[in-house]
Amino acid sequence: LEFPDNMITEKATILDNDWLMCPVCIDAWQSKSVAGMVECPKCKNAFHNPRYNEKCFL
């Protein structure tokens, strides 16, 4: 899940500095990840990480 997957179109939602929300099941979880993709711990769907910055991985 380090880099974005162009086959996936949905993006997780930032709630604040530490929390993301799943657009499918509306669950929220703590995440400080800056990787390209994140996985919802409840429904296990993968989403684009809104905090991803490709410059962090160059």
mmCIF file of the N, C-alpha and C atoms, coordinates in Angstrom:
data_MODEL
# 
_entry.id   MODEL 
# 
loop_
_atom_site.group_PDB 
_atom_site.id 
_atom_site.type_symbol 
_atom_site.label_atom_id 
_atom_site.label_alt_id 
_atom_site.label_comp_id 
_atom_site.label_asym_id 
_atom_site.label_entity_id 
_atom_site.label_seq_id 
_atom_site.pdbx_PDB_ins_code 
_atom_site.Cartn_x 
_atom_site.Cartn_y 
_atom_site.Cartn_z 
_atom_site.occupancy 
_atom_site.B_iso_or_equiv 
_atom_site.pdbx_formal_charge 
_atom_site.auth_seq_id 
_atom_site.auth_comp_id 
_atom_site.auth_asym_id 
_atom_site.auth_atom_id 
_atom_site.pdbx_PDB_model_num 
ATOM 1   N N  . LEU A 1 1  ? 0.811   -1.197 0.000   1.00 0.00 ? 1  LEU A N  1 
ATOM 2   C CA . LEU A 1 1  ? 0.000   0.000  0.000   1.00 0.00 ? 1  LEU A CA 1 
ATOM 3   C C  . LEU A 1 1  ? 0.857   1.266  0.000   1.00 0.00 ? 1  LEU A C  1 
ATOM 4   N N  . GLU A 1 2  ? 2.120   1.101  -0.369  1.00 0.00 ? 2  GLU A N  1 
ATOM 5   C CA . GLU A 1 2  ? 3.037   2.241  -0.329  1.00 0.00 ? 2  GLU A CA 1 
ATOM 6   C C  . GLU A 1 2  ? 2.742   3.279  -1.408  1.00 0.00 ? 2  GLU A C  1 
ATOM 7   N N  . PHE A 1 3  ? 2.328   2.799  -2.606  1.00 0.00 ? 3  PHE A N  1 
ATOM 8   C CA . PHE A 1 3  ? 2.104   3.706  -3.727  1.00 0.00 ? 3  PHE A CA 1 
ATOM 9   C C  . PHE A 1 3  ? 0.645   3.654  -4.180  1.00 0.00 ? 3  PHE A C  1 
ATOM 10  N N  . PRO A 1 4  ? 0.137   4.724  -4.796  1.00 0.00 ? 4  PRO A N  1 
ATOM 11  C CA . PRO A 1 4  ? -1.257  4.757  -5.260  1.00 0.00 ? 4  PRO A CA 1 
ATOM 12  C C  . PRO A 1 4  ? -1.551  3.672  -6.295  1.00 0.00 ? 4  PRO A C  1 
ATOM 13  N N  . ASP A 1 5  ? -2.776  3.174  -6.287  1.00 0.00 ? 5  ASP A N  1 
ATOM 14  C CA . ASP A 1 5  ? -3.255  2.178  -7.239  1.00 0.00 ? 5  ASP A CA 1 
ATOM 15  C C  . ASP A 1 5  ? -4.302  2.858  -8.118  1.00 0.00 ? 5  ASP A C  1 
ATOM 16  N N  . ASN A 1 6  ? -3.999  3.019  -9.393  1.00 0.00 ? 6  ASN A N  1 
ATOM 17  C CA . ASN A 1 6  ? -4.907  3.720  -10.305 1.00 0.00 ? 6  ASN A CA 1 
ATOM 18  C C  . ASN A 1 6  ? -6.207  2.974  -10.566 1.00 0.00 ? 6  ASN A C  1 
ATOM 19  N N  . MET A 1 7  ? -6.280  1.695  -10.194 1.00 0.00 ? 7  MET A N  1 
ATOM 20  C CA . MET A 1 7  ? -7.511  0.926  -10.363 1.00 0.00 ? 7  MET A CA 1 
ATOM 21  C C  . MET A 1 7  ? -8.547  1.307  -9.296  1.00 0.00 ? 7  MET A C  1 
ATOM 22  N N  . ILE A 1 8  ? -8.097  1.909  -8.221  1.00 0.00 ? 8  ILE A N  1 
ATOM 23  C CA . ILE A 1 8  ? -8.986  2.336  -7.142  1.00 0.00 ? 8  ILE A CA 1 
ATOM 24  C C  . ILE A 1 8  ? -9.264  3.822  -7.314  1.00 0.00 ? 8  ILE A C  1 
ATOM 25  N N  . THR A 1 9  ? -10.525 4.195  -7.231  1.00 0.00 ? 9  THR A N  1 
ATOM 26  C CA . THR A 1 9  ? -10.892 5.593  -7.483  1.00 0.00 ? 9  THR A CA 1 
ATOM 27  C C  . THR A 1 9  ? -11.238 6.375  -6.224  1.00 0.00 ? 9  THR A C  1 
ATOM 28  N N  . GLU A 1 10 ? -11.631 5.697  -5.152  1.00 0.00 ? 10 GLU A N  1 
ATOM 29  C CA . GLU A 1 10 ? -12.084 6.409  -3.958  1.00 0.00 ? 10 GLU A CA 1 
ATOM 30  C C  . GLU A 1 10 ? -10.933 6.785  -3.036  1.00 0.00 ? 10 GLU A C  1 
ATOM 31  N N  . LYS A 1 11 ? -11.154 7.859  -2.280  1.00 0.00 ? 11 LYS A N  1 
ATOM 32  C CA . LYS A 1 11 ? -10.151 8.369  -1.355  1.00 0.00 ? 11 LYS A CA 1 
ATOM 33  C C  . LYS A 1 11 ? -10.751 8.432  0.045   1.00 0.00 ? 11 LYS A C  1 
ATOM 34  N N  . ALA A 1 12 ? -9.953  8.070  1.049   1.00 0.00 ? 12 ALA A N  1 
ATOM 35  C CA . ALA A 1 12 ? -10.383 8.238  2.435   1.00 0.00 ? 12 ALA A CA 1 
ATOM 36  C C  . ALA A 1 12 ? -10.519 9.728  2.728   1.00 0.00 ? 12 ALA A C  1 
ATOM 37  N N  . THR A 1 13 ? -11.280 10.044 3.759   1.00 0.00 ? 13 THR A N  1 
ATOM 38  C CA . THR A 1 13 ? -11.522 11.434 4.136   1.00 0.00 ? 13 THR A CA 1 
ATOM 39  C C  . THR A 1 13 ? -10.727 11.779 5.390   1.00 0.00 ? 13 THR A C  1 
ATOM 40  N N  . ILE A 1 14 ? -10.070 12.942 5.372   1.00 0.00 ? 14 ILE A N  1 
ATOM 41  C CA . ILE A 1 14 ? -9.363  13.412 6.569   1.00 0.00 ? 14 ILE A CA 1 
ATOM 42  C C  . ILE A 1 14 ? -10.387 14.021 7.526   1.00 0.00 ? 14 ILE A C  1 
ATOM 43  N N  . LEU A 1 15 ? -10.370 13.550 8.773   1.00 0.00 ? 15 LEU A N  1 
ATOM 44  C CA . LEU A 1 15 ? -11.237 14.141 9.798   1.00 0.00 ? 15 LEU A CA 1 
ATOM 45  C C  . LEU A 1 15 ? -10.474 15.164 10.637  1.00 0.00 ? 15 LEU A C  1 
ATOM 46  N N  . ASP A 1 16 ? -9.219  14.861 10.947  1.00 0.00 ? 16 ASP A N  1 
ATOM 47  C CA . ASP A 1 16 ? -8.324  15.805 11.613  1.00 0.00 ? 16 ASP A CA 1 
ATOM 48  C C  . ASP A 1 16 ? -6.895  15.304 11.440  1.00 0.00 ? 16 ASP A C  1 
ATOM 49  N N  . ASN A 1 17 ? -5.962  15.776 12.241  1.00 0.00 ? 17 ASN A N  1 
ATOM 50  C CA . ASN A 1 17 ? -4.549  15.416 12.067  1.00 0.00 ? 17 ASN A CA 1 
ATOM 51  C C  . ASN A 1 17 ? -4.268  13.926 12.210  1.00 0.00 ? 17 ASN A C  1 
ATOM 52  N N  . ASP A 1 18 ? -5.079  13.216 12.975  1.00 0.00 ? 18 ASP A N  1 
ATOM 53  C CA . ASP A 1 18 ? -4.811  11.805 13.258  1.00 0.00 ? 18 ASP A CA 1 
ATOM 54  C C  . ASP A 1 18 ? -5.853  10.835 12.719  1.00 0.00 ? 18 ASP A C  1 
ATOM 55  N N  . TRP A 1 19 ? -6.983  11.309 12.241  1.00 0.00 ? 19 TRP A N  1 
ATOM 56  C CA . TRP A 1 19 ? -8.092  10.422 11.904  1.00 0.00 ? 19 TRP A CA 1 
ATOM 57  C C  . TRP A 1 19 ? -8.479  10.488 10.434  1.00 0.00 ? 19 TRP A C  1 
ATOM 58  N N  . LEU A 1 20 ? -8.787  9.290  9.887   1.00 0.00 ? 20 LEU A N  1 
ATOM 59  C CA . LEU A 1 20 ? -9.324  9.159  8.532   1.00 0.00 ? 20 LEU A CA 1 
ATOM 60  C C  . LEU A 1 20 ? -10.691 8.488  8.626   1.00 0.00 ? 20 LEU A C  1 
ATOM 61  N N  . MET A 1 21 ? -11.527 8.695  7.613   1.00 0.00 ? 21 MET A N  1 
ATOM 62  C CA . MET A 1 21 ? -12.843 8.061  7.573   1.00 0.00 ? 21 MET A CA 1 
ATOM 63  C C  . MET A 1 21 ? -13.019 7.316  6.259   1.00 0.00 ? 21 MET A C  1 
ATOM 64  N N  . CYS A 1 22 ? -13.599 6.133  6.355   1.00 0.00 ? 22 CYS A N  1 
ATOM 65  C CA . CYS A 1 22 ? -13.876 5.289  5.197   1.00 0.00 ? 22 CYS A CA 1 
ATOM 66  C C  . CYS A 1 22 ? -15.111 5.808  4.463   1.00 0.00 ? 22 CYS A C  1 
ATOM 67  N N  . PRO A 1 23 ? -15.028 5.994  3.140   1.00 0.00 ? 23 PRO A N  1 
ATOM 68  C CA . PRO A 1 23 ? -16.193 6.453  2.385   1.00 0.00 ? 23 PRO A CA 1 
ATOM 69  C C  . PRO A 1 23 ? -17.240 5.362  2.143   1.00 0.00 ? 23 PRO A C  1 
ATOM 70  N N  . VAL A 1 24 ? -16.905 4.107  2.446   1.00 0.00 ? 24 VAL A N  1 
ATOM 71  C CA . VAL A 1 24 ? -17.840 2.998  2.221   1.00 0.00 ? 24 VAL A CA 1 
ATOM 72  C C  . VAL A 1 24 ? -18.646 2.680  3.477   1.00 0.00 ? 24 VAL A C  1 
ATOM 73  N N  . CYS A 1 25 ? -17.946 2.385  4.584   1.00 0.00 ? 25 CYS A N  1 
ATOM 74  C CA . CYS A 1 25 ? -18.653 1.975  5.804   1.00 0.00 ? 25 CYS A CA 1 
ATOM 75  C C  . CYS A 1 25 ? -18.733 3.095  6.841   1.00 0.00 ? 25 CYS A C  1 
ATOM 76  N N  . ILE A 1 26 ? -18.130 4.228  6.553   1.00 0.00 ? 26 ILE A N  1 
ATOM 77  C CA . ILE A 1 26 ? -18.155 5.421  7.407   1.00 0.00 ? 26 ILE A CA 1 
ATOM 78  C C  . ILE A 1 26 ? -17.450 5.189  8.750   1.00 0.00 ? 26 ILE A C  1 
ATOM 79  N N  . ASP A 1 27 ? -16.644 4.150  8.857   1.00 0.00 ? 27 ASP A N  1 
ATOM 80  C CA . ASP A 1 27 ? -15.845 3.936  10.061  1.00 0.00 ? 27 ASP A CA 1 
ATOM 81  C C  . ASP A 1 27 ? -14.690 4.934  10.057  1.00 0.00 ? 27 ASP A C  1 
ATOM 82  N N  . ALA A 1 28 ? -14.230 5.333  11.234  1.00 0.00 ? 28 ALA A N  1 
ATOM 83  C CA . ALA A 1 28 ? -13.076 6.224  11.354  1.00 0.00 ? 28 ALA A CA 1 
ATOM 84  C C  . ALA A 1 28 ? -11.972 5.490  12.105  1.00 0.00 ? 28 ALA A C  1 
ATOM 85  N N  . TRP A 1 29 ? -10.730 5.788  11.737  1.00 0.00 ? 29 TRP A N  1 
ATOM 86  C CA . TRP A 1 29 ? -9.594  5.161  12.409  1.00 0.00 ? 29 TRP A CA 1 
ATOM 87  C C  . TRP A 1 29 ? -8.427  6.131  12.466  1.00 0.00 ? 29 TRP A C  1 
ATOM 88  N N  . GLN A 1 30 ? -7.556  5.904  13.466  1.00 0.00 ? 30 GLN A N  1 
ATOM 89  C CA . GLN A 1 30 ? -6.362  6.729  13.598  1.00 0.00 ? 30 GLN A CA 1 
ATOM 90  C C  . GLN A 1 30 ? -5.330  6.276  12.592  1.00 0.00 ? 30 GLN A C  1 
ATOM 91  N N  . SER A 1 31 ? -4.749  7.241  11.894  1.00 0.00 ? 31 SER A N  1 
ATOM 92  C CA . SER A 1 31 ? -3.710  6.935  10.914  1.00 0.00 ? 31 SER A CA 1 
ATOM 93  C C  . SER A 1 31 ? -2.863  8.173  10.678  1.00 0.00 ? 31 SER A C  1 
ATOM 94  N N  . LYS A 1 32 ? -1.557  7.995  10.819  1.00 0.00 ? 32 LYS A N  1 
ATOM 95  C CA . LYS A 1 32 ? -0.611  9.058  10.477  1.00 0.00 ? 32 LYS A CA 1 
ATOM 96  C C  . LYS A 1 32 ? 0.172   8.665  9.230   1.00 0.00 ? 32 LYS A C  1 
ATOM 97  N N  . SER A 1 33 ? -0.288  7.631  8.552   1.00 0.00 ? 33 SER A N  1 
ATOM 98  C CA . SER A 1 33 ? 0.380   7.127  7.354   1.00 0.00 ? 33 SER A CA 1 
ATOM 99  C C  . SER A 1 33 ? 0.406   8.180  6.256   1.00 0.00 ? 33 SER A C  1 
ATOM 100 N N  . VAL A 1 34 ? 1.524   8.231  5.543   1.00 0.00 ? 34 VAL A N  1 
ATOM 101 C CA . VAL A 1 34 ? 1.628   9.090  4.360   1.00 0.00 ? 34 VAL A CA 1 
ATOM 102 C C  . VAL A 1 34 ? 1.833   8.236  3.108   1.00 0.00 ? 34 VAL A C  1 
ATOM 103 N N  . ALA A 1 35 ? 1.616   6.914  3.241   1.00 0.00 ? 35 ALA A N  1 
ATOM 104 C CA . ALA A 1 35 ? 1.733   6.001  2.102   1.00 0.00 ? 35 ALA A CA 1 
ATOM 105 C C  . ALA A 1 35 ? 0.628   6.304  1.087   1.00 0.00 ? 35 ALA A C  1 
ATOM 106 N N  . GLY A 1 36 ? 0.770   5.790  -0.100  1.00 0.00 ? 36 GLY A N  1 
ATOM 107 C CA . GLY A 1 36 ? -0.162  6.064  -1.185  1.00 0.00 ? 36 GLY A CA 1 
ATOM 108 C C  . GLY A 1 36 ? -1.569  5.551  -0.959  1.00 0.00 ? 36 GLY A C  1 
ATOM 109 N N  . MET A 1 37 ? -1.698  4.445  -0.243  1.00 0.00 ? 37 MET A N  1 
ATOM 110 C CA . MET A 1 37 ? -3.001  3.836  -0.016  1.00 0.00 ? 37 MET A CA 1 
ATOM 111 C C  . MET A 1 37 ? -3.161  3.526  1.470   1.00 0.00 ? 37 MET A C  1 
ATOM 112 N N  . VAL A 1 38 ? -4.404  3.511  1.923   1.00 0.00 ? 38 VAL A N  1 
ATOM 113 C CA . VAL A 1 38 ? -4.729  3.089  3.282   1.00 0.00 ? 38 VAL A CA 1 
ATOM 114 C C  . VAL A 1 38 ? -5.841  2.055  3.195   1.00 0.00 ? 38 VAL A C  1 
ATOM 115 N N  . GLU A 1 39 ? -5.933  1.215  4.218   1.00 0.00 ? 39 GLU A N  1 
ATOM 116 C CA . GLU A 1 39 ? -6.974  0.191  4.268   1.00 0.00 ? 39 GLU A CA 1 
ATOM 117 C C  . GLU A 1 39 ? -7.857  0.431  5.476   1.00 0.00 ? 39 GLU A C  1 
ATOM 118 N N  . CYS A 1 40 ? -9.146  0.424  5.251   1.00 0.00 ? 40 CYS A N  1 
ATOM 119 C CA . CYS A 1 40 ? -10.096 0.563  6.351   1.00 0.00 ? 40 CYS A CA 1 
ATOM 120 C C  . CYS A 1 40 ? -10.005 -0.685 7.230   1.00 0.00 ? 40 CYS A C  1 
ATOM 121 N N  . PRO A 1 41 ? -9.797  -0.519 8.540   1.00 0.00 ? 41 PRO A N  1 
ATOM 122 C CA . PRO A 1 41 ? -9.692  -1.689 9.416   1.00 0.00 ? 41 PRO A CA 1 
ATOM 123 C C  . PRO A 1 41 ? -11.014 -2.430 9.607   1.00 0.00 ? 41 PRO A C  1 
ATOM 124 N N  . LYS A 1 42 ? -12.138 -1.789 9.312   1.00 0.00 ? 42 LYS A N  1 
ATOM 125 C CA . LYS A 1 42 ? -13.442 -2.439 9.495   1.00 0.00 ? 42 LYS A CA 1 
ATOM 126 C C  . LYS A 1 42 ? -13.866 -3.224 8.259   1.00 0.00 ? 42 LYS A C  1 
ATOM 127 N N  . CYS A 1 43 ? -13.938 -2.563 7.093   1.00 0.00 ? 43 CYS A N  1 
ATOM 128 C CA . CYS A 1 43 ? -14.443 -3.242 5.889   1.00 0.00 ? 43 CYS A CA 1 
ATOM 129 C C  . CYS A 1 43 ? -13.323 -3.774 4.989   1.00 0.00 ? 43 CYS A C  1 
ATOM 130 N N  . LYS A 1 44 ? -12.078 -3.426 5.303   1.00 0.00 ? 44 LYS A N  1 
ATOM 131 C CA . LYS A 1 44 ? -10.882 -3.918 4.593   1.00 0.00 ? 44 LYS A CA 1 
ATOM 132 C C  . LYS A 1 44 ? -10.755 -3.403 3.159   1.00 0.00 ? 44 LYS A C  1 
ATOM 133 N N  . ASN A 1 45 ? -11.543 -2.405 2.769   1.00 0.00 ? 45 ASN A N  1 
ATOM 134 C CA . ASN A 1 45 ? -11.375 -1.795 1.450   1.00 0.00 ? 45 ASN A CA 1 
ATOM 135 C C  . ASN A 1 45 ? -10.158 -0.878 1.468   1.00 0.00 ? 45 ASN A C  1 
ATOM 136 N N  . ALA A 1 46 ? -9.489  -0.775 0.332   1.00 0.00 ? 46 ALA A N  1 
ATOM 137 C CA . ALA A 1 46 ? -8.334  0.111  0.197   1.00 0.00 ? 46 ALA A CA 1 
ATOM 138 C C  . ALA A 1 46 ? -8.764  1.402  -0.492  1.00 0.00 ? 46 ALA A C  1 
ATOM 139 N N  . PHE A 1 47 ? -8.143  2.501  -0.075  1.00 0.00 ? 47 PHE A N  1 
ATOM 140 C CA . PHE A 1 47 ? -8.469  3.817  -0.610  1.00 0.00 ? 47 PHE A CA 1 
ATOM 141 C C  . PHE A 1 47 ? -7.200  4.630  -0.792  1.00 0.00 ? 47 PHE A C  1 
ATOM 142 N N  . HIS A 1 48 ? -7.280  5.634  -1.646  1.00 0.00 ? 48 HIS A N  1 
ATOM 143 C CA . HIS A 1 48 ? -6.177  6.573  -1.764  1.00 0.00 ? 48 HIS A CA 1 
ATOM 144 C C  . HIS A 1 48 ? -6.063  7.334  -0.448  1.00 0.00 ? 48 HIS A C  1 
ATOM 145 N N  . ASN A 1 49 ? -4.829  7.547  -0.033  1.00 0.00 ? 49 ASN A N  1 
ATOM 146 C CA . ASN A 1 49 ? -4.568  8.264  1.204   1.00 0.00 ? 49 ASN A CA 1 
ATOM 147 C C  . ASN A 1 49 ? -4.533  9.761  0.908   1.00 0.00 ? 49 ASN A C  1 
ATOM 148 N N  . PRO A 1 50 ? -5.412  10.548 1.514   1.00 0.00 ? 50 PRO A N  1 
ATOM 149 C CA . PRO A 1 50 ? -5.409  11.988 1.241   1.00 0.00 ? 50 PRO A CA 1 
ATOM 150 C C  . PRO A 1 50 ? -4.152  12.691 1.748   1.00 0.00 ? 50 PRO A C  1 
ATOM 151 N N  . ARG A 1 51 ? -3.369  12.024 2.589   1.00 0.00 ? 51 ARG A N  1 
ATOM 152 C CA . ARG A 1 51 ? -2.116  12.603 3.100   1.00 0.00 ? 51 ARG A CA 1 
ATOM 153 C C  . ARG A 1 51 ? -0.903  12.211 2.260   1.00 0.00 ? 51 ARG A C  1 
ATOM 154 N N  . TYR A 1 52 ? -1.118  11.414 1.230   1.00 0.00 ? 52 TYR A N  1 
ATOM 155 C CA . TYR A 1 52 ? 0.000   10.942 0.404   1.00 0.00 ? 52 TYR A CA 1 
ATOM 156 C C  . TYR A 1 52 ? 0.679   12.103 -0.299  1.00 0.00 ? 52 TYR A C  1 
ATOM 157 N N  . ASN A 1 53 ? 1.991   12.060 -0.275  1.00 0.00 ? 53 ASN A N  1 
ATOM 158 C CA . ASN A 1 53 ? 2.807   13.033 -0.993  1.00 0.00 ? 53 ASN A CA 1 
ATOM 159 C C  . ASN A 1 53 ? 3.944   12.248 -1.626  1.00 0.00 ? 53 ASN A C  1 
ATOM 160 N N  . GLU A 1 54 ? 3.913   12.104 -2.948  1.00 0.00 ? 54 GLU A N  1 
ATOM 161 C CA . GLU A 1 54 ? 4.912   11.270 -3.626  1.00 0.00 ? 54 GLU A CA 1 
ATOM 162 C C  . GLU A 1 54 ? 6.333   11.745 -3.365  1.00 0.00 ? 54 GLU A C  1 
ATOM 163 N N  . LYS A 1 55 ? 6.530   13.002 -3.028  1.00 0.00 ? 55 LYS A N  1 
ATOM 164 C CA . LYS A 1 55 ? 7.873   13.513 -2.749  1.00 0.00 ? 55 LYS A CA 1 
ATOM 165 C C  . LYS A 1 55 ? 8.472   12.864 -1.506  1.00 0.00 ? 55 LYS A C  1 
ATOM 166 N N  . CYS A 1 56 ? 7.628   12.383 -0.589  1.00 0.00 ? 56 CYS A N  1 
ATOM 167 C CA . CYS A 1 56 ? 8.114   11.707 0.615   1.00 0.00 ? 56 CYS A CA 1 
ATOM 168 C C  . CYS A 1 56 ? 8.803   10.393 0.276   1.00 0.00 ? 56 CYS A C  1 
ATOM 169 N N  . PHE A 1 57 ? 8.499   9.812  -0.877  1.00 0.00 ? 57 PHE A N  1 
ATOM 170 C CA . PHE A 1 57 ? 9.013   8.500  -1.246  1.00 0.00 ? 57 PHE A CA 1 
ATOM 171 C C  . PHE A 1 57 ? 10.097  8.566  -2.310  1.00 0.00 ? 57 PHE A C  1 
ATOM 172 N N  . LEU A 1 58 ? 10.530  9.754  -2.700  1.00 0.00 ? 58 LEU A N  1 
ATOM 173 C CA . LEU A 1 58 ? 11.585  9.894  -3.714  1.00 0.00 ? 58 LEU A CA 1 
ATOM 174 C C  . LEU A 1 58 ? 12.951  9.931  -3.073  1.00 0.00 ? 58 LEU A C  1 
# 
